[in-house]
Structure formats: C-alpha cells, structure tokens
Amino acid sequence: MGCALNLCPSDSEREIKILHRKLLAGADFILTQPVYEPGIAKRFLKRYAGKFGPLETPILVGVLPLYGPRHASFLHNEVPGISVPDTIHRRLMDTGEHSPQEGVSVALKLIDQMKSWVSGIYLIPAFSRYDLAAEIVEACR
C-alpha cells in the first residue's frame, strides 16, 4: 500500500504531520508529486527526519518532462502541489521550438540531482508526449 506526498508544499509542517499519519497507518512506499526543486524536497525530508527520525519508507519521486513554457505555466498555476521555478520557465522560453528537448534535459538533470537520496523515480508522460518519456528512459539506461 502506498501513499502520496508533496515534497515541496507551501505548509511543510502540515505535510510532515500528514505524512507521519500515513506511515503510521501502514504505507509501504511513497509516491510524490512531480518535483522541480530538489533542494526544497531534500530539506523537507531533513525536516521530517528531525521531527520523527530517518524516513525508512521507499520514496519514488515523480518526474514529469515539460514540453514547453505553456505546459510549465499550466502545471504551476493550475495543478495544486506542483511548483515550477522561474529558472525552468525561462529555460523553456529561451529554447523556443526546442523546448521539448530542453524539458527532457531538465528532467534528466533533476533525476541526476535526486538519485542519491530517493529509492527511484517514476515518469509521468505529459498529454500524449510519450516520446519525451522514452527519451528519458533511453538516456537513463
């Protein structure tokens, strides 16, 4: 049995308490929202560990490759729990028609930044853009 987690919440204390209740209820693994700010996510886990001890439950982090600035804006503004930083927005805008490839590059960099402190990642293909997910799988092999 798994549970959901937002590693970059607006209210960390509340999310920490909710996570603790889910784990006490028997969650065997954790699936996160897509993460675009690994530093914030890692600090969240350190805060949890400071309050309740090391988190032994496997964490699978969501990675959703962005295919353009409009996609990033939609997720940031319309989907609760997803925050896309301005730096990523700018990277996608600056690359114009090559923004899908930049989205793959961003996703690969995020995976590289998180792989040492998560149990794994799961890919979330965006709106029939399975090609971007396939590129990420190929690059990670």
C-alpha positions in Angstrom: 0.0 0.0 0.0 1.4 3.4 -1.0 0.7 7.0 -0.2 1.1 10.3 -1.9 3.4 13.1 -0.8 4.1 16.7 -1.9 7.9 17.2 -1.2 7.6 20.9 -1.9 4.5 22.0 0.0 3.5 25.6 0.9 3.0 24.4 4.5 5.8 21.9 5.4 4.7 21.3 9.0 1.2 20.3 7.9 2.6 18.0 5.2 5.1 16.4 7.6 2.2 15.6 10.1 0.1 14.2 7.3 3.0 12.0 6.0 3.6 10.7 9.5 0.0 9.7 9.9 0.1 7.9 6.6 3.2 6.0 7.6 1.7 5.1 11.0 -1.4 3.8 9.1 0.9 1.3 7.2 2.0 2.9 4.0 4.8 0.7 2.4 6.0 3.2 -0.1 5.6 6.9 -1.1 4.8 8.4 -4.5 5.5 12.1 -4.8 4.1 14.9 -6.9 6.4 15.9 -9.8 9.5 17.6 -8.3 11.2 20.6 -10.0 13.0 21.9 -6.9 15.2 19.1 -5.5 16.8 21.3 -2.9 13.4 22.1 -1.3 12.4 18.5 -1.5 15.6 17.4 0.3 15.1 20.0 3.0 11.6 18.7 3.5 12.9 15.2 4.1 15.6 16.5 6.6 12.8 18.3 8.5 10.8 15.2 8.6 13.8 13.2 9.9 14.5 15.9 12.5 11.0 15.5 13.9 10.3 11.8 13.5 13.6 10.1 12.7 15.1 8.9 9.5 12.5 8.0 6.8 12.9 4.3 6.1 10.0 4.1 3.7 11.0 3.9 0.0 10.3 7.2 -1.9 9.5 7.2 -5.6 9.7 10.7 -7.0 7.5 11.8 -9.8 9.3 13.3 -12.9 7.1 14.9 -15.5 9.0 16.2 -18.5 7.9 19.6 -19.6 7.3 20.2 -23.3 7.1 24.0 -23.3 6.5 27.2 -21.3 2.7 27.0 -21.6 2.8 23.5 -20.1 5.1 24.6 -17.3 2.8 27.6 -16.6 -0.3 25.4 -16.6 1.2 23.0 -14.1 2.5 25.8 -11.9 -0.8 27.8 -11.9 -3.5 25.2 -12.2 -2.3 22.0 -10.6 -2.2 22.0 -6.8 1.0 20.8 -5.3 3.2 21.4 -8.4 5.6 24.3 -8.4 7.8 25.0 -11.5 10.5 27.6 -10.6 11.2 30.7 -12.8 14.6 29.4 -13.9 12.9 26.4 -15.6 10.2 28.6 -17.1 13.0 30.8 -18.6 15.0 27.9 -19.9 11.9 26.6 -21.8 11.1 30.1 -23.1 14.6 30.7 -24.3 14.8 27.5 -26.3 11.6 28.3 -28.4 10.7 25.4 -30.7 13.3 23.2 -29.0 11.6 23.5 -25.6 10.5 19.8 -25.6 14.2 18.8 -25.8 15.0 21.3 -23.1 12.3 19.7 -21.0 14.0 16.3 -21.4 17.3 17.9 -20.4 15.7 19.5 -17.3 14.1 16.1 -16.3 17.5 14.3 -16.7 19.2 16.9 -14.6 16.5 16.6 -11.9 16.9 12.8 -11.9 20.7 13.2 -11.5 20.2 15.6 -8.6 17.8 13.3 -6.8 19.0 9.8 -7.5 21.3 9.6 -4.4 18.6 10.2 -1.9 15.4 8.6 -3.4 14.6 5.0 -3.9 13.6 5.6 -7.5 11.7 7.8 -9.9 8.5 7.2 -11.9 7.9 9.1 -15.2 4.6 10.9 -15.8 4.2 11.4 -19.6 2.6 14.7 -20.4 -0.5 14.9 -22.6 0.4 12.1 -25.1 4.1 13.1 -25.2 5.3 9.6 -24.6 8.2 10.3 -26.9 9.7 12.6 -24.2 9.4 9.9 -21.6 11.0 7.4 -24.0 14.0 9.8 -24.4 14.4 9.9 -20.7 14.3 6.1 -20.3 16.9 5.8 -23.1 19.2 8.4 -21.5 19.0 6.7 -18.1 19.9 3.2 -19.4 
